[in-house]
Amino acid sequence: MIIAGLETFYKMHVKSTIDGFEVLWNDQPILKHSSATPLIYVGYGEETIDMYRGNFDIRDYVIERTPLRYVEVEDNDGQITLSFKKSKEEETLLKFSLSMTDNELKLTTDFASDSINRFWLRVHADQNEKVYGCGEQLSHFNMRGKNFPLWTSEPGVGRNKNTYVTWQADVKDKAGGDYYHTNFPQPTYVSSEKYYCHIETTAYADFDFRNPTFHELHVWDVPAEIIFEGAPTFLELVEKITARFGRQPELPEWTYNGIWLGIQGGTEVVEKKIDKAIESGVKIGGVWCQDWQGKRITSFGKRLMWNWRWNPEEYPNLDTKIHEWKEKGIRFLGYINPYVAVEGDLFQHANEKGYLAKTVEGDTYLVDFGEFYCGVVDFTNPVAAGWYRSVIKENMIDFGIDGWMADFGEYLPTDVVLHNGVDAKIMHNAWPTMWAKVNYEAVEEAGKLGEVVYFMRAGYTGIQKYCTLLWGGDQSVDWTLDDGLASVIPAALSSGMVGCGLHHSDIGGYTSLHGNKRSKELLMRWAEMGAFTPVMRTHEGNRPYDCFQYDDDQESLDHLAKMTNIYVTLAPYTKSLVKENAEKGIPVQRPLFMHYEQDEASYHIQYEYLYGQDVLVAPVHQEGQTEWEVYLPEDVWVHLWSGEVYTGGTVSVDAPLGCPPVFYRKSSEWKSLFEQVSTIK
């Protein structure tokens, strides 16, 4: 029996086999079930989850894992039901309804036995297949050969268990990261076969791509839906992905005025730094002052006072200065997160009103953020979410703040009790999207969408619609591949594959611990990459006095001036890319294969990117380099600085500070703009 469809190129169809079925996309199997090779395994497990300052120790004890070898297929006038059992004689343990169009297959759960809390799906794979996505991944763009636990958390320091910095972070702070740790996971992967798979769940998951013949997708729950959708090209595929999850709005026009300078220390310090930068020719779009509401000093370094009101002692006259700077074309950006410090009046108000999450004993749950404690605003309580929107509108937008870092979102403890009664283990991954929605709706209610921008590091399914700008999180201030400058590139590419196409990073990195201190060269190389991203923004770091800052000497200021002039000159091109992202979901920073699908080598490149279709950027991400090797897909490319023409392959170019390896397509309609950029000194 043919269950549905015809064998048509670039179409999804299902066909029966002797004791099962196959789902084919582009005439290649993606799902195969038989009694010998079952599609689904189910079982029962007991987990332990411990959190220490956003870092999670997660362990699972699988008590039972059973293959569902028998499937019963019912076709009632095109309504197809799949009932899975251990054997023909036993009762149904899992039942799905199946729906399909030419390009999409959807399995919707109709029934699941109460005895199941572990679920494994095996997706057919080819050993040459590549896979991308799973949210924002910083160590591996192509995820083949690795497994990826999907749980929003602190990414950890170092992110490589073989490095000394990571070892120190583990021993001293329980904070050493691994290759899969990310603020923004998502149970969605994109195959080089031009389909994507999404599992609709917020439970802990682990996508395992190590087997040469199948991908095993493991979830600590029975998912509500499993979706496969394909397209003839990657451009069309990301358009379909963002049609499902939502698309980021365009950035405000003022974004393109220049860099957002990360400055702390009060009104007078900000004023002096603005003047100094302008005198050196730096183009400034905004000043980002994360300590606008006050600061505290801990052993980690400079931290913030989490009470979301203007602090006039720290920033005297800010209520008037903010408007003076705006008249000069410089916007003011601040900071907020979804927690309130116990010392503040916002905590007292929220605690009295019952807006904070509880312990199992019914007390207010307090989270240790490293030498201070905070309450968790319970976004599952509509009244609490509405109150927090009013905090954003009244204390930030009405005050004149035009942007902010909407930090955190990944810290929800798994033993907290929430207003909606749902287990926090299920709500944990959902939390970043709920936090993003609070920000989005606050801006929308204020009538400021398209004028105000906020940037986030935490994410999960659905963040695409509600996050106006992603940032890569807290990189170390070093040259390491897993946690330094280089890690930002796969982060942008992977998040772009699942629909967050506006990405940027802290220029110079953030985390200065265990001997890491930012060098002048690192800061300058990071600024060079930042000039070819949607937003340029600096960060002083967690220990500013341990790190070289952009205005520590004139050479660095002059270099930054050149990079900001490049960024501003490129603005018409960048705006066109941002518009395309808003309308179609096509990311601003793109993998090479997105436009060169026939180029096999391009599928393995993770430290270069296309900036739109017409510009190729290969950032220098290693110390002490003045020449850089670049892979160019077959096309006619012009080296931005020398004007030399290349037609593809691996080339070596001069890359002194101030001249990052950048190429543009000779046939581009933007050629005259790129030629203008090449003359900037």
C-alpha positions in Angstrom: 0.0 0.0 0.0 1.3 3.5 -0.9 0.3 5.6 2.1 0.5 8.9 0.3 2.3 10.8 -2.4 4.1 10.1 -5.6 7.9 9.7 -6.2 8.5 13.3 -7.3 11.8 15.2 -7.0 11.9 17.6 -4.1 8.7 16.2 -2.6 8.0 14.4 0.6 6.3 11.1 0.3 5.7 7.9 2.3 5.6 4.4 1.0 4.9 1.1 2.7 7.5 -1.7 3.1 7.1 -5.4 4.1 6.6 -4.7 7.8 6.8 -0.9 8.1 7.2 2.2 6.0 9.7 4.8 4.7 9.4 8.6 4.4 11.4 10.0 1.5 12.5 13.5 0.7 14.1 14.2 -2.6 13.9 10.4 -3.2 16.2 9.8 -0.2 14.9 8.2 2.9 14.8 10.2 6.1 12.6 7.9 8.2 12.7 4.1 8.0 10.7 1.7 10.2 10.8 -2.1 10.3 10.7 -4.6 13.0 14.5 -5.1 12.6 15.2 -1.4 12.5 12.6 0.4 14.6 12.0 4.1 14.2 11.2 4.8 17.8 12.5 3.7 21.2 10.7 4.6 24.5 11.5 4.2 28.1 11.7 5.5 31.6 14.5 7.4 33.4 15.2 9.3 36.5 17.4 12.4 36.3 19.2 14.6 38.8 19.8 18.3 37.9 21.9 20.6 40.0 22.5 24.3 39.2 25.3 26.5 40.4 25.1 30.0 39.1 23.7 29.1 35.8 25.9 26.1 35.3 24.1 22.7 35.4 25.3 19.3 36.4 22.8 16.9 34.6 22.8 13.2 35.1 20.3 10.6 33.9 19.7 7.0 34.9 17.8 5.1 32.2 15.8 2.4 33.9 14.2 1.1 30.7 14.7 1.5 27.0 12.5 -0.5 24.6 12.3 -0.6 20.8 8.7 -0.2 19.4 9.1 -2.8 16.7 5.5 -3.1 15.5 3.5 -0.4 13.8 -0.2 -0.5 12.8 -1.1 1.9 10.0 -4.6 3.1 9.6 -5.7 5.2 6.6 -9.2 6.6 7.0 -9.9 8.7 4.0 -6.4 10.3 4.1 -6.3 10.6 7.9 -3.3 8.4 8.7 -2.6 7.1 12.2 0.5 5.3 13.3 0.2 3.1 16.4 3.5 1.8 17.8 3.7 -1.3 20.0 6.4 -3.5 21.5 4.9 -6.4 19.6 1.7 -7.1 17.7 0.0 -8.7 20.7 0.7 -5.9 23.2 -1.1 -2.6 23.8 -0.3 0.6 21.9 2.3 2.6 23.8 2.5 5.6 21.4 0.2 6.9 18.7 0.8 9.6 16.1 -1.4 11.2 13.4 0.5 11.8 10.2 -0.1 14.8 7.9 1.8 15.6 4.8 2.2 18.1 1.9 4.7 18.1 -0.9 7.4 19.6 1.3 6.3 18.9 4.9 5.7 15.9 7.1 4.2 16.3 10.6 3.8 13.7 13.3 1.4 14.8 16.0 1.2 12.9 19.2 -2.3 11.5 19.8 -1.6 9.2 22.7 1.4 8.3 24.9 1.5 5.8 27.8 2.0 7.2 31.3 4.9 4.8 31.6 7.0 6.8 29.1 9.2 9.7 30.0 12.1 9.0 27.6 11.8 9.1 23.8 14.3 8.3 21.1 13.7 8.9 17.3 16.1 7.6 14.7 16.3 9.6 11.5 18.0 7.9 8.6 21.3 9.5 7.6 24.0 9.3 5.0 27.6 9.1 6.2 28.4 12.1 3.9 25.5 14.2 5.3 26.3 17.4 7.2 24.0 18.9 9.9 23.7 22.5 11.2 21.7 24.5 13.7 20.5 23.3 17.1 20.3 27.0 18.1 23.6 28.8 18.6 26.6 26.5 18.6 30.0 28.0 19.2 32.5 25.2 18.7 31.1 23.2 15.8 29.1 24.5 12.9 28.8 21.2 11.1 27.6 19.0 14.1 28.2 15.6 12.4 30.3 13.3 14.6 29.1 14.8 17.9 26.1 14.8 20.2 24.5 18.0 21.4 22.6 18.2 24.7 20.0 21.0 24.4 19.6 22.8 27.6 19.9 26.6 28.0 22.6 27.5 30.5 25.7 29.5 31.0 28.1 28.5 28.2 30.9 28.1 30.7 34.4 29.5 30.8 36.8 28.1 28.1 34.3 25.6 26.6 36.9 23.0 26.1 37.7 20.4 28.8 41.3 20.1 27.5 42.3 23.7 28.2 43.9 24.9 31.4 41.5 27.8 31.7 38.5 25.5 31.6 40.1 23.2 34.2 40.6 26.1 36.5 37.1 27.3 36.1 35.8 23.8 36.9 37.9 23.4 40.0 37.4 26.9 41.4 33.9 27.9 40.3 32.2 24.8 38.8 32.0 27.0 35.7 34.1 25.3 33.1 32.2 24.9 29.8 32.1 22.2 27.1 31.7 22.3 23.4 27.9 21.9 23.5 27.2 24.5 26.2 25.1 27.3 24.9 22.8 30.1 26.1 20.6 29.4 23.0 19.8 25.7 22.2 16.9 24.7 20.0 15.7 21.2 19.0 16.0 21.9 15.3 18.6 20.8 12.9 19.2 21.5 9.2 20.5 18.8 6.9 22.8 19.2 3.9 20.0 17.2 2.2 18.0 20.5 2.3 15.4 19.6 4.9 15.1 20.5 8.5 13.8 18.6 11.5 12.1 20.2 14.5 10.9 18.5 17.6 8.3 20.5 19.5 9.3 20.2 23.1 10.8 22.3 25.9 12.1 19.2 27.8 15.8 18.4 28.0 17.0 16.9 24.7 20.1 15.4 23.2 20.6 15.3 19.4 23.2 12.7 18.6 24.8 12.9 15.2 27.6 10.3 15.8 26.2 7.3 14.0 27.1 7.1 10.2 23.6 5.7 9.3 21.2 7.5 11.6 20.7 10.6 13.8 19.3 9.7 17.2 17.1 12.4 18.8 16.5 11.9 22.5 13.9 13.8 24.5 13.0 13.5 28.2 9.3 13.6 27.3 7.1 12.6 24.5 7.2 15.5 22.0 3.9 17.2 21.0 5.0 17.3 17.3 7.8 16.2 15.0 8.2 18.2 11.8 10.2 17.6 8.7 10.2 20.2 5.9 12.3 20.6 2.8 13.0 23.0 0.0 15.0 23.0 -3.3 17.5 25.5 -2.0 19.0 26.6 1.4 17.7 30.1 0.8 14.1 28.8 0.5 14.7 26.4 3.4 15.6 29.2 5.9 12.6 31.1 4.5 10.4 28.2 5.5 12.1 27.9 8.9 11.4 31.5 9.8 7.9 31.3 8.4 7.3 28.7 11.2 9.2 30.3 14.1 8.9 34.0 13.2 11.2 36.7 11.9 13.2 39.5 13.6 12.1 43.1 12.8 14.4 45.5 11.1 16.9 47.4 13.2 16.3 51.1 13.9 17.7 53.6 11.5 19.9 55.1 14.2 21.8 51.8 14.5 23.8 52.6 11.4 25.1 55.9 12.8 28.1 54.0 14.2 29.4 51.8 17.0 27.7 51.4 20.4 30.5 52.2 22.9 30.3 50.1 26.0 31.1 52.5 28.8 30.7 52.3 32.6 31.5 54.7 35.4 28.9 57.5 35.4 27.9 60.6 33.4 31.2 62.4 33.5 33.1 59.4 32.3 30.7 58.8 29.5 30.8 62.4 28.3 34.6 62.5 28.3 34.9 59.2 26.4 32.3 60.4 23.8 34.3 63.6 23.2 37.6 61.7 23.0 36.3 59.2 20.5 34.7 61.8 18.3 37.9 63.8 18.2 39.6 60.7 16.8 37.0 60.3 14.1 35.1 57.4 15.7 31.5 57.2 14.4 29.2 56.7 17.4 25.6 55.4 17.1 25.1 54.9 20.8 26.6 54.6 24.3 25.7 51.4 26.1 26.0 51.9 29.9 25.0 48.7 31.6 25.6 50.3 35.1 22.9 53.0 34.5 21.1 51.6 37.6 24.2 51.2 39.7 26.9 48.7 40.4 28.4 46.3 42.9 31.9 44.8 43.1 32.3 41.0 43.7 35.2 38.6 43.5 34.1 38.0 39.9 34.6 41.6 39.0 32.4 44.6 38.4 28.7 43.5 38.6 25.5 45.5 38.4 22.8 46.5 40.9 19.7 44.6 39.7 17.1 47.2 40.6 15.9 48.6 37.3 15.7 52.4 38.0 18.0 55.2 37.0 20.7 55.7 39.7 21.3 59.5 40.0 24.2 59.0 42.3 26.0 56.9 39.7 24.7 58.9 36.7 23.9 62.5 37.8 21.9 64.6 35.3 21.4 61.5 33.0 17.7 62.6 32.6 18.9 65.6 30.7 22.1 64.3 29.2 20.3 61.4 27.5 18.4 63.9 25.4 21.5 66.1 24.7 23.4 63.1 23.4 20.3 62.1 21.3 20.4 65.5 19.6 24.0 64.7 18.6 22.8 61.5 17.0 24.0 59.3 19.9 21.4 57.1 21.6 21.6 55.8 25.1 21.4 52.1 25.8 21.0 50.4 29.2 20.6 47.0 30.8 17.9 44.7 32.4 17.4 41.1 33.2 14.5 39.0 34.5 15.6 39.0 38.1 15.3 41.6 41.0 17.9 41.9 43.7 16.7 41.5 47.3 18.1 45.0 48.3 15.9 46.8 45.8 12.4 48.3 46.0 11.3 46.4 42.9 12.0 43.1 44.8 10.0 44.4 47.8 7.1 45.4 45.6 7.1 42.1 43.6 7.4 40.0 46.7 4.4 41.7 48.4 2.3 41.3 45.2 3.2 37.6 44.8 5.0 38.2 41.4 8.0 36.0 42.3 8.4 32.3 41.9 8.2 30.1 45.0 9.9 27.2 46.7 8.1 24.0 47.3 7.5 25.2 50.9 5.8 28.3 49.5 8.5 30.8 50.3 10.0 33.2 47.8 12.7 31.4 45.8 16.1 33.2 45.9 18.8 32.5 43.3 22.5 32.9 44.1 24.1 34.9 41.4 27.5 35.0 43.0 27.6 36.9 46.3 24.1 38.4 45.9 20.6 37.0 45.7 17.6 37.7 43.5 14.0 36.8 43.1 12.7 35.3 39.9 9.8 37.3 38.2 7.3 34.6 37.4 6.4 35.1 33.7 3.8 32.3 33.9 1.7 34.7 36.0 0.1 37.1 33.5 -0.1 39.9 36.1 3.6 39.6 37.0 4.6 39.6 33.3 2.4 42.7 32.8 4.0 44.4 35.8 7.5 43.7 34.4 6.5 45.2 31.0 5.5 48.3 32.9 8.9 48.4 34.6 10.5 48.4 31.1 8.1 51.0 29.7 8.2 53.4 32.6 11.7 53.1 33.9 13.5 52.7 30.6 11.6 53.7 27.5 9.8 56.7 29.0 13.1 57.7 30.6 14.6 58.0 27.1 16.5 54.7 26.8 16.5 53.5 23.1 18.0 50.1 23.6 19.3 47.6 26.2 20.9 44.3 26.9 18.1 41.9 27.9 20.4 39.6 29.7 20.1 36.1 31.2 17.0 34.0 30.8 18.8 30.7 31.2 19.0 30.5 35.0 15.5 29.2 35.8 16.1 26.6 38.6 14.5 23.2 38.1 13.1 23.0 41.7 11.3 26.4 41.5 7.4 26.4 41.8 5.7 28.5 39.1 2.3 30.1 38.9 1.1 27.9 36.0 1.8 24.7 37.9 4.0 23.3 35.1 7.2 21.4 36.2 10.2 23.8 36.0 12.2 21.1 34.2 9.8 21.6 31.3 9.6 25.4 31.7 13.4 25.9 31.9 14.0 25.9 28.2 10.9 27.9 27.5 12.1 30.7 29.8 14.3 32.6 27.3 11.5 32.9 24.8 9.1 34.1 27.6 11.6 36.7 28.6 12.0 37.9 25.0 8.2 38.2 24.7 8.1 40.4 27.7 10.6 42.8 26.1 8.9 42.6 22.7 5.4 43.4 24.1 6.8 46.2 26.3 8.3 47.9 23.2 5.2 47.1 21.1 2.8 48.6 23.8 5.0 51.7 23.9 4.6 52.1 20.2 8.4 51.8 19.7 8.9 48.8 17.5 11.4 49.8 14.9 12.8 52.6 17.1 14.0 50.7 20.2 16.3 47.6 20.0 17.3 45.1 22.7 19.8 42.3 22.4 19.7 38.9 24.1 22.0 35.9 24.5 19.6 33.3 25.8 17.1 31.7 23.4 15.0 28.7 22.5 12.3 27.9 20.0 10.2 31.0 19.1 12.9 33.5 20.1 13.1 34.5 16.4 10.0 36.6 16.5 10.6 38.2 19.9 14.4 38.9 19.9 15.3 42.1 18.0 19.0 41.3 18.0 21.1 38.3 19.2 24.6 38.6 20.8 27.0 35.7 21.2 27.2 35.7 25.0 30.3 35.9 27.2 33.4 35.0 25.2 36.8 34.8 26.9 39.2 37.6 26.1 41.5 35.4 24.2 42.3 33.6 20.9 40.9 30.2 21.7 38.7 28.5 19.1 36.0 27.4 21.5 35.6 30.5 23.6 37.4 33.4 21.9 37.1 35.5 18.8 36.8 32.6 16.5 33.8 31.0 18.3 31.6 34.0 17.4 31.6 33.0 13.7 30.0 29.5 14.0 27.7 31.1 16.6 26.4 33.5 14.0 26.1 30.9 11.3 24.3 28.3 13.4 21.8 30.7 14.9 21.2 32.1 11.4 20.3 28.7 10.1 17.4 28.4 12.6 16.1 32.0 12.0 18.1 34.4 14.1 19.8 36.3 11.3 20.8 39.4 13.3 23.9 38.6 15.4 26.8 40.4 16.9 29.3 40.0 19.8 31.1 41.9 22.5 34.0 43.4 20.7 37.1 42.2 22.6 35.2 39.5 24.5 33.9 39.7 28.1 35.3 37.0 30.4 38.7 37.9 32.0 39.4 35.1 34.6 42.2 32.7 35.5 44.9 34.9 34.0 43.1 35.9 30.8 43.7 39.5 30.0 42.6 41.2 26.8 45.4 42.4 24.5 45.4 45.4 22.2 45.7 43.1 19.2 42.7 41.0 20.1 40.5 44.0 20.6 41.6 45.4 17.2 41.0 42.1 15.4 37.6 41.8 17.0 36.7 45.3 15.9 37.7 44.4 12.3 35.2 41.5 12.4 32.5 43.7 14.0 32.6 46.2 11.1 31.1 43.4 9.0 28.2 42.5 11.3 24.8 44.2 11.7 25.9 45.9 14.9 29.2 47.1 16.3 29.4 47.2 20.1 32.3 47.2 22.6 32.4 45.8 26.1 34.8 46.8 28.9 34.7 43.2 30.2 34.0 41.8 33.7 37.4 43.2 34.9 37.9 46.4 32.9 41.2 47.3 34.5 42.7 43.9 33.4 41.8 44.4 29.8 43.0 46.7 27.1 40.3 49.3 26.2 39.7 50.9 22.8 40.8 54.3 24.0 43.9 53.2 25.9 46.2 54.6 23.2 45.8 56.6 20.0 46.7 53.8 17.6 43.7 51.8 18.9 41.4 54.8 18.7 42.5 55.5 15.1 42.0 51.9 14.2 38.5 51.9 15.7 37.8 55.1 13.8 38.6 53.3 10.5 36.4 50.3 11.4 33.5 52.5 12.3 33.8 54.5 9.1 33.8 51.2 7.2 30.7 50.1 9.1 28.9 53.4 8.4 29.9 53.5 4.7 28.6 49.9 4.3 25.2 50.9 5.9 23.1 50.9 2.7 24.3 47.4 1.9 23.8 46.2 5.5 20.3 47.7 5.6 19.3 45.8 2.5 20.5 42.6 4.2 18.6 43.4 7.4 15.5 44.1 5.4 15.8 40.7 3.6 16.2 39.0 7.0 13.0 40.7 8.2 11.0 39.8 5.1 12.4 36.4 4.3 14.4 35.2 7.2 17.6 35.0 5.2 20.4 35.8 7.7 22.8 38.7 7.3 25.9 36.4 8.0 25.6 33.3 5.8 27.5 30.1 5.4 29.4 29.8 2.1 27.2 26.9 0.9 24.0 29.1 1.1 25.0 30.6 -2.2 27.4 28.0 -3.5 25.5 24.7 -3.0 27.7 22.8 -5.5 30.9 23.6 -3.7 31.6 20.6 -1.5 34.4 22.4 0.5 32.1 25.2 1.5 30.1 22.8 3.7 33.1 22.5 6.1 34.0 26.2 6.4 33.1 27.6 9.8 35.5 30.5 10.4 34.5 32.5 7.3 31.1 33.8 6.3 29.3 35.6 3.5 28.0 39.0 4.5 25.0 38.9 2.3 25.6 37.4 -1.1 28.3 39.8 -2.3 30.9 40.0 0.5 33.1 37.3 1.9 34.7 37.9 5.4 37.5 35.7 6.8 38.4 37.3 10.1 41.9 36.9 11.5 41.3 35.0 14.6 44.8 34.0 15.6 47.5 36.1 17.3 50.5 37.7 15.5 49.3 37.0 11.9 50.0 39.4 9.0 49.1 37.0 6.3 45.9 34.9 6.2 44.7 31.9 4.2 41.2 32.2 2.8 39.0 29.7 0.9 37.0 31.3 -1.9 34.2 29.5 -3.7 34.3 29.6 -7.5 33.4 33.1 -8.6 35.2 36.3 -9.5 36.3 37.9 -6.2 38.1 41.2 -5.6 40.3 41.6 -2.6 38.9 44.7 -0.8 42.3 46.4 -0.1 44.6 45.5 -3.0 42.0 45.2 -5.8 43.5 41.9 -6.8 41.1 39.5 -8.5 40.7 35.8 -7.6 38.5 33.1 -9.1 38.2 30.7 -6.2 40.2 28.1 -4.2 42.5 28.7 -1.3 44.5 31.9 -1.4 46.8 33.8 0.9 46.6 37.6 1.3 48.3 40.3 3.3 46.3 41.0 6.5 48.0 43.7 8.5 46.0 45.3 11.3 43.4 47.6 9.7 43.0 45.4 6.6 41.0 42.3 7.5 40.7 39.7 4.8 37.5 40.8 2.9 36.5 40.1 -0.7 33.6 41.2 -2.8 32.0 39.8 -5.9 33.2 41.7 -9.0 29.7 41.4 -10.6 27.9 42.8 -7.5 25.5 45.7 -8.0 27.1 47.2 -4.9 30.6 47.3 -6.5 30.9 51.1 -6.4 30.1 51.1 -2.6 32.7 48.5 -1.9 35.2 50.5 -3.9 34.4 53.4 -1.7 35.0 51.3 1.4 38.4 50.3 0.0 39.6 53.9 0.1 38.9 54.5 3.8 42.1 55.2 5.7 
